[in-house]
Amino acid sequence: LALDNPSQVGSVSVTVKVLDVNDNAPEFARFYEAFVCENAKAGQLIQTVSAIDRDDPQEGQHFYYSLAPEAANNPNFTLRDNQGN
């Protein structure tokens, strides 16, 4: 296990910018922390995130996720919108 050997553990910070147009900004439904094993395959699902908005209208809210422009060309990260929140 990599956790048993600190020399095999790495980390990366991911910044999420939230754009908002009303009183309460959207926020993640909970705190997320993802771990990726060295033998993860390309295209393998690593983390699913969900957001909530306290200004949620009666008909529901749909959030759109995208990578920041500076990360859009990074082949190590991809993002797929599953049409949920």
C-alpha positions as CSV (number, residue, x, y, z in Angstrom):
1,L,0.0,0.0,0.0
2,A,1.2,3.5,-0.9
3,L,-0.1,4.8,2.5
4,D,2.4,2.5,4.2
5,N,5.3,4.2,2.3
6,P,5.2,8.0,2.4
7,S,7.6,8.3,-0.5
8,Q,4.9,6.8,-2.7
9,V,2.2,9.3,-1.7
10,G,1.6,12.5,-3.7
11,S,-1.1,15.2,-3.6
12,V,-2.6,17.9,-5.8
13,S,-4.8,20.8,-4.9
14,V,-7.9,21.5,-7.1
15,T,-9.5,24.9,-7.0
16,V,-13.2,25.3,-7.7
17,K,-14.5,28.8,-8.6
18,V,-18.3,29.2,-7.9
19,L,-20.1,31.8,-10.0
20,D,-23.4,33.1,-8.5
21,V,-26.1,35.5,-9.5
22,N,-28.4,35.4,-6.5
23,D,-28.4,35.6,-2.6
24,N,-26.9,32.2,-1.7
25,A,-24.0,30.8,-3.7
26,P,-24.1,27.2,-4.7
27,E,-22.0,24.9,-2.6
28,F,-20.9,21.3,-2.5
29,A,-23.4,19.0,-0.8
30,R,-20.6,17.8,1.4
31,F,-16.8,18.0,1.8
32,Y,-15.0,15.9,-0.9
33,E,-11.6,14.3,-0.7
34,A,-10.5,12.0,-3.5
35,F,-7.8,9.4,-3.6
36,V,-6.3,8.0,-6.9
37,C,-4.3,4.7,-6.9
38,E,-1.3,4.5,-9.2
39,N,-2.9,1.7,-11.1
40,A,-6.1,3.7,-12.0
41,K,-7.0,3.2,-15.6
42,A,-7.6,6.0,-18.1
43,G,-11.2,7.0,-18.0
44,Q,-11.8,5.5,-14.6
45,L,-14.3,7.4,-12.4
46,I,-12.4,8.9,-9.5
47,Q,-15.0,11.2,-7.8
48,T,-18.6,12.3,-8.2
49,V,-19.5,15.7,-6.8
50,S,-22.9,17.2,-6.1
51,A,-24.0,20.8,-5.4
52,I,-26.9,22.4,-3.6
53,D,-28.3,26.0,-3.8
54,R,-30.3,27.4,-0.9
55,D,-32.1,29.6,-3.4
56,D,-33.3,26.5,-5.2
57,P,-36.4,27.4,-7.3
58,Q,-39.6,25.4,-7.1
59,E,-38.9,23.8,-10.5
60,G,-35.4,22.7,-9.5
61,Q,-31.9,23.8,-10.3
62,H,-29.3,22.5,-12.7
63,F,-25.7,23.1,-12.1
64,Y,-23.1,23.1,-15.0
65,Y,-19.6,21.9,-14.3
66,S,-16.5,22.7,-16.4
67,L,-12.8,22.7,-16.0
68,A,-11.1,26.1,-15.6
69,P,-9.5,27.3,-18.9
70,E,-6.0,26.7,-17.5
71,A,-6.9,23.1,-16.7
72,A,-8.9,22.3,-19.9
73,N,-5.9,21.1,-21.8
74,N,-4.5,19.0,-19.0
75,P,-4.7,15.4,-20.2
76,N,-4.7,14.1,-16.6
77,F,-8.1,15.5,-15.7
78,T,-11.5,15.2,-17.5
79,L,-14.9,16.2,-16.4
80,R,-18.3,14.6,-17.4
81,D,-21.6,16.2,-16.5
82,N,-24.0,13.4,-15.6
83,Q,-27.0,15.8,-16.0
84,G,-27.7,15.6,-12.2
85,N,-26.6,18.1,-9.7
